[in-house]
Every structure is written in structure tokens, then in C-alpha cells.
Amino acid sequence: MSASTGKYITIEEGEDFRSIATKMKSLGSKMNHATARNVTLLGMQKFLGNLARELNCPVDDETCKRLTQQQHIHELIGEILPLICDDMKEVKEKQ
């Protein structure tokens, strides 16, 4: 849930946190849906902080946390990650 707005993030595509927790349990990790959500949000915060630093516009941890609680940020990261993966595959193929 987004602390600032009191709204839940709606996932239209991909896995929900319960599905992620179930898959992680089957792989031997102790995880419930709340842990899956917290781990995902923490990863997004780190990604956003590193991206901001790479773009020469660093943001503090609180700002990253607040941003990752907004649905449009989830959608944007969902659009960015496949592009990064495609780029990394191209670089790897050229090596």
C-alpha cells in the first residue's frame, strides 16, 4: 500500500506478490506475500537510487522510498527493465 496516498498498487501484468511468494517457497526460500512485496520495493528503491546517480541527479533514500510507492513509477520501471535486458543481451552477443 502506498503510505502517502493510502492506495494499493494495482498489477495489471506480471506476477502478484502471492504468486511470487509461492514460487520462492517452492525454491526453498521462506517467504510470504508481505516479504515478497518488501523485497520488491527495496530492490526498486535501490534500482531507482542507482539510476538517479548514474544520470547525475542523485536522490535521497526517503525520496526513492516515496517514489516507489507510486503506481506510475512501477509502470515506468516495468517499461525500462526489458529495454535494459535487451541492451545487455546485444552487448553480450557482440563480445
ZAZA-430245 format. One record per residue: y, z, x of N, C-alpha, C in turn. Coordinates in nm, 3 decimals. Atoms other than C-alpha are relative to their C-alpha. Layout:
BEGIN
+---------+---------+---------+---------+---------+---------+---------+---------+---------+
!     n_Y !     n_Z !     n_X !    ca_Y !    ca_Z !    ca_X !     c_Y !     c_Z !     c_X !
+---------+---------+---------+---------+---------+---------+---------+---------+---------+
!       Y !       Z !       X !       Y !       Z !       X !       Y !       Z !       X !
...
+---------+---------+---------+---------+---------+---------+---------+---------+---------+
//
This chain:
BEGIN
+---------+---------+---------+---------+---------+---------+---------+---------+---------+
!     n_Y !     n_Z !     n_X !    ca_Y !    ca_Z !    ca_X !     c_Y !     c_Z !     c_X !
+---------+---------+---------+---------+---------+---------+---------+---------+---------+
!  -0.118 !   0.000 !   0.085 !   0.000 !   0.000 !   0.000 !   0.123 !   0.000 !   0.089 !
!  -0.125 !   0.004 !  -0.072 !   0.346 !  -0.075 !   0.121 !   0.079 !   0.127 !  -0.030 !
!  -0.070 !  -0.126 !   0.019 !   0.523 !   0.256 !   0.176 !   0.142 !  -0.020 !  -0.051 !
!  -0.140 !   0.020 !   0.037 !   0.870 !   0.110 !   0.133 !   0.017 !  -0.051 !  -0.142 !
!  -0.015 !   0.056 !   0.134 !   0.805 !  -0.073 !  -0.193 !  -0.095 !   0.061 !  -0.101 !
!   0.097 !  -0.056 !   0.091 !   0.507 !   0.115 !  -0.338 !  -0.092 !  -0.103 !  -0.060 !
!   0.083 !   0.108 !   0.052 !   0.331 !  -0.217 !  -0.394 !  -0.117 !  -0.024 !   0.094 !
!   0.114 !   0.037 !  -0.081 !  -0.011 !  -0.325 !  -0.276 !   0.014 !  -0.144 !   0.047 !
!   0.006 !   0.137 !  -0.050 !  -0.057 !  -0.635 !  -0.062 !  -0.113 !  -0.069 !  -0.073 !
!   0.103 !   0.077 !   0.070 !  -0.250 !  -0.897 !  -0.258 !  -0.055 !  -0.106 !   0.093 !
!   0.065 !   0.099 !  -0.085 !  -0.501 !  -1.101 !  -0.063 !  -0.054 !  -0.110 !  -0.090 !
!   0.044 !   0.112 !   0.084 !  -0.547 !  -1.443 !  -0.220 !  -0.110 !  -0.079 !   0.068 !
!   0.102 !   0.071 !  -0.076 !  -0.760 !  -1.596 !   0.055 !  -0.055 !   0.096 !   0.104 !
!   0.057 !  -0.082 !  -0.106 !  -0.995 !  -1.443 !   0.308 !  -0.075 !   0.120 !  -0.055 !
!   0.080 !  -0.118 !   0.032 !  -1.171 !  -1.108 !   0.307 !   0.088 !   0.116 !  -0.044 !
!  -0.069 !  -0.123 !   0.035 !  -1.064 !  -0.793 !   0.130 !  -0.052 !   0.112 !   0.091 !
!   0.035 !  -0.107 !  -0.092 !  -1.086 !  -0.460 !   0.312 !  -0.138 !   0.058 !  -0.028 !
!   0.135 !  -0.049 !   0.032 !  -1.402 !  -0.352 !   0.128 !  -0.105 !  -0.092 !   0.061 !
!   0.095 !   0.096 !  -0.058 !  -1.579 !  -0.671 !   0.238 !  -0.004 !   0.013 !   0.152 !
!  -0.006 !  -0.018 !  -0.145 !  -1.461 !  -0.621 !   0.596 !  -0.077 !   0.126 !   0.040 !
!   0.069 !  -0.125 !  -0.030 !  -1.585 !  -0.260 !   0.593 !  -0.151 !  -0.015 !  -0.013 !
!   0.143 !   0.023 !   0.020 !  -1.924 !  -0.369 !   0.458 !  -0.059 !  -0.078 !   0.117 !
!   0.048 !   0.080 !  -0.114 !  -1.962 !  -0.631 !   0.732 !  -0.002 !   0.082 !   0.128 !
!  -0.005 !  -0.082 !  -0.120 !  -1.857 !  -0.386 !   1.001 !  -0.111 !   0.104 !  -0.001 !
!   0.112 !  -0.095 !   0.011 !  -2.110 !  -0.129 !   0.872 !  -0.130 !  -0.067 !   0.037 !
!   0.125 !   0.071 !  -0.030 !  -2.384 !  -0.391 !   0.894 !  -0.013 !  -0.031 !   0.149 !
!   0.001 !   0.022 !  -0.145 !  -2.284 !  -0.443 !   1.259 !  -0.006 !   0.131 !   0.079 !
!   0.017 !  -0.129 !  -0.066 !  -2.318 !  -0.071 !   1.330 !   0.125 !   0.084 !   0.015 !
!  -0.123 !  -0.080 !  -0.009 !  -1.957 !   0.048 !   1.302 !   0.014 !   0.088 !  -0.123 !
!  -0.030 !  -0.088 !   0.112 !  -1.866 !   0.346 !   1.088 !   0.136 !  -0.041 !  -0.055 !
!  -0.127 !   0.049 !   0.052 !  -1.603 !   0.203 !   0.861 !  -0.002 !   0.000 !  -0.152 !
!  -0.020 !   0.016 !   0.144 !  -1.474 !   0.230 !   0.506 !   0.122 !  -0.089 !  -0.020 !
!  -0.109 !   0.095 !   0.024 !  -1.209 !   0.018 !   0.337 !   0.135 !   0.051 !   0.052 !
!  -0.128 !  -0.053 !  -0.050 !  -0.924 !   0.253 !   0.436 !   0.009 !  -0.018 !   0.151 !
!   0.001 !   0.020 !  -0.145 !  -1.027 !   0.237 !   0.802 !   0.021 !  -0.147 !   0.033 !
!  -0.018 !   0.144 !  -0.022 !  -1.053 !  -0.143 !   0.780 !   0.147 !  -0.039 !  -0.018 !
!  -0.142 !   0.029 !   0.024 !  -0.701 !  -0.156 !   0.636 !   0.085 !   0.053 !   0.115 !
!  -0.080 !  -0.061 !  -0.106 !  -0.561 !   0.081 !   0.900 !  -0.016 !  -0.075 !   0.132 !
!   0.025 !   0.075 !  -0.124 !  -0.724 !  -0.107 !   1.189 !   0.069 !  -0.136 !  -0.007 !
!  -0.064 !   0.131 !   0.017 !  -0.599 !  -0.439 !   1.049 !   0.152 !   0.012 !   0.015 !
!  -0.145 !  -0.017 !  -0.007 !  -0.243 !  -0.311 !   1.005 !   0.045 !   0.034 !   0.142 !
!  -0.035 !  -0.034 !  -0.138 !  -0.240 !  -0.159 !   1.354 !  -0.006 !  -0.124 !   0.089 !
!   0.011 !   0.125 !  -0.077 !  -0.360 !  -0.489 !   1.501 !   0.116 !  -0.094 !  -0.029 !
!  -0.113 !   0.085 !   0.036 !  -0.091 !  -0.676 !   1.309 !   0.129 !   0.051 !   0.063 !
!  -0.119 !  -0.058 !  -0.062 !   0.173 !  -0.434 !   1.438 !   0.006 !  -0.035 !   0.148 !
!   0.004 !   0.033 !  -0.142 !   0.062 !  -0.489 !   1.797 !   0.027 !  -0.149 !   0.022 !
!  -0.022 !   0.144 !  -0.011 !   0.050 !  -0.866 !   1.747 !   0.148 !  -0.033 !  -0.019 !
!  -0.140 !   0.027 !   0.030 !   0.398 !  -0.870 !   1.594 !   0.091 !   0.049 !   0.114 !
!  -0.079 !  -0.053 !  -0.111 !   0.539 !  -0.649 !   1.873 !  -0.010 !  -0.088 !   0.123 !
!   0.019 !   0.088 !  -0.116 !   0.387 !  -0.869 !   2.144 !   0.066 !  -0.135 !  -0.021 !
!  -0.064 !   0.128 !   0.031 !   0.507 !  -1.185 !   1.973 !   0.151 !   0.011 !   0.014 !
!  -0.145 !  -0.020 !  -0.011 !   0.860 !  -1.047 !   1.947 !   0.043 !   0.010 !   0.146 !
!  -0.033 !  -0.011 !  -0.144 !   0.859 !  -0.953 !   2.317 !  -0.009 !  -0.135 !   0.068 !
!   0.019 !   0.133 !  -0.059 !   0.726 !  -1.297 !   2.410 !   0.117 !  -0.092 !  -0.036 !
!  -0.113 !   0.082 !   0.045 !   1.012 !  -1.453 !   2.210 !   0.134 !   0.058 !   0.043 !
!  -0.121 !  -0.064 !  -0.053 !   1.262 !  -1.227 !   2.389 !   0.085 !   0.068 !  -0.106 !
!  -0.073 !  -0.077 !   0.101 !   1.357 !  -1.032 !   2.078 !  -0.086 !   0.120 !  -0.041 !
!   0.088 !  -0.114 !   0.028 !   1.164 !  -0.704 !   2.103 !   0.049 !   0.085 !  -0.116 !
!  -0.030 !  -0.090 !   0.111 !   1.147 !  -0.474 !   1.804 !  -0.073 !   0.131 !   0.024 !
!   0.064 !  -0.130 !  -0.022 !   1.062 !  -0.105 !   1.794 !  -0.123 !   0.015 !  -0.090 !
!   0.125 !  -0.022 !   0.071 !   0.734 !   0.034 !   1.661 !   0.021 !   0.021 !  -0.150 !
!  -0.028 !  -0.024 !   0.142 !   0.888 !   0.152 !   1.333 !   0.030 !  -0.129 !  -0.075 !
!  -0.031 !   0.129 !   0.062 !   1.024 !  -0.195 !   1.259 !  -0.127 !  -0.082 !  -0.018 !
!   0.128 !   0.072 !   0.011 !   0.683 !  -0.351 !   1.333 !  -0.082 !   0.056 !  -0.116 !
!   0.077 !  -0.064 !   0.106 !   0.518 !  -0.098 !   1.102 !   0.055 !  -0.039 !  -0.138 !
!  -0.063 !   0.035 !   0.128 !   0.768 !  -0.166 !   0.823 !  -0.025 !  -0.146 !  -0.035 !
!   0.020 !   0.142 !   0.025 !   0.733 !  -0.543 !   0.863 !  -0.143 !  -0.031 !  -0.045 !
!   0.139 !   0.029 !   0.035 !   0.353 !  -0.536 !   0.846 !  -0.039 !   0.056 !  -0.135 !
!   0.026 !  -0.048 !   0.134 !   0.376 !  -0.361 !   0.511 !   0.055 !  -0.096 !  -0.106 !
!  -0.056 !   0.098 !   0.091 !   0.535 !  -0.670 !   0.357 !  -0.093 !  -0.120 !  -0.012 !
!   0.097 !   0.107 !   0.026 !   0.320 !  -0.937 !   0.196 !   0.036 !  -0.130 !   0.070 !
!  -0.035 !   0.129 !  -0.061 !   0.517 !  -1.234 !   0.330 !  -0.031 !  -0.001 !   0.150 !
!   0.038 !  -0.007 !  -0.142 !   0.452 !  -1.112 !   0.687 !  -0.149 !  -0.027 !   0.014 !
!   0.144 !   0.027 !  -0.001 !   0.077 !  -1.111 !   0.612 !  -0.025 !  -0.150 !  -0.015 !
!   0.017 !   0.144 !   0.023 !   0.107 !  -1.467 !   0.483 !   0.041 !  -0.080 !   0.124 !
!  -0.046 !   0.071 !  -0.119 !   0.305 !  -1.580 !   0.789 !  -0.097 !   0.016 !   0.117 !
!   0.098 !  -0.021 !  -0.107 !   0.060 !  -1.422 !   1.033 !  -0.126 !  -0.082 !  -0.030 !
!   0.115 !   0.081 !   0.040 !  -0.219 !  -1.592 !   0.836 !   0.020 !  -0.148 !   0.029 !
!  -0.029 !   0.140 !  -0.034 !  -0.046 !  -1.925 !   0.898 !   0.008 !  -0.021 !   0.152 !
!  -0.019 !   0.011 !  -0.145 !   0.029 !  -1.856 !   1.266 !  -0.133 !   0.006 !   0.076 !
!   0.123 !  -0.021 !  -0.077 !  -0.315 !  -1.738 !   1.380 !  -0.087 !  -0.125 !   0.014 !
!   0.079 !   0.122 !  -0.020 !  -0.503 !  -2.064 !   1.308 !   0.067 !  -0.098 !   0.097 !
!  -0.071 !   0.088 !  -0.093 !  -0.233 !  -2.256 !   1.497 !  -0.021 !   0.045 !   0.144 !
!   0.023 !  -0.054 !  -0.133 !  -0.272 !  -2.026 !   1.796 !  -0.143 !  -0.030 !   0.045 !
!   0.141 !   0.028 !  -0.034 !  -0.652 !  -2.064 !   1.784 !  -0.019 !  -0.147 !   0.035 !
!   0.011 !   0.144 !  -0.028 !  -0.623 !  -2.444 !   1.768 !   0.059 !  -0.033 !   0.137 !
!  -0.064 !   0.023 !  -0.128 !  -0.385 !  -2.442 !   2.064 !  -0.086 !   0.050 !   0.115 !
!   0.086 !  -0.055 !  -0.105 !  -0.615 !  -2.219 !   2.266 !  -0.124 !  -0.085 !   0.021 !
!   0.116 !   0.088 !  -0.012 !  -0.911 !  -2.448 !   2.192 !   0.036 !  -0.127 !   0.079 !
!  -0.045 !   0.120 !  -0.070 !  -0.713 !  -2.751 !   2.312 !   0.017 !   0.028 !   0.148 !
!  -0.021 !  -0.037 !  -0.140 !  -0.615 !  -2.575 !   2.634 !  -0.134 !   0.017 !   0.068 !
!   0.132 !  -0.025 !  -0.057 !  -0.974 !  -2.466 !   2.693 !  -0.077 !  -0.131 !   0.023 !
!   0.068 !   0.128 !  -0.013 !  -1.106 !  -2.820 !   2.635 !   0.054 !  -0.081 !   0.115 !
!  -0.062 !   0.073 !  -0.111 !  -0.861 !  -2.961 !   2.892 !  -0.039 !   0.054 !   0.135 !
!   0.035 !  -0.063 !  -0.129 !  -0.986 !  -2.721 !   3.160 !  -0.133 !  -0.049 !   0.051 !
+---------+---------+---------+---------+---------+---------+---------+---------+---------+
//
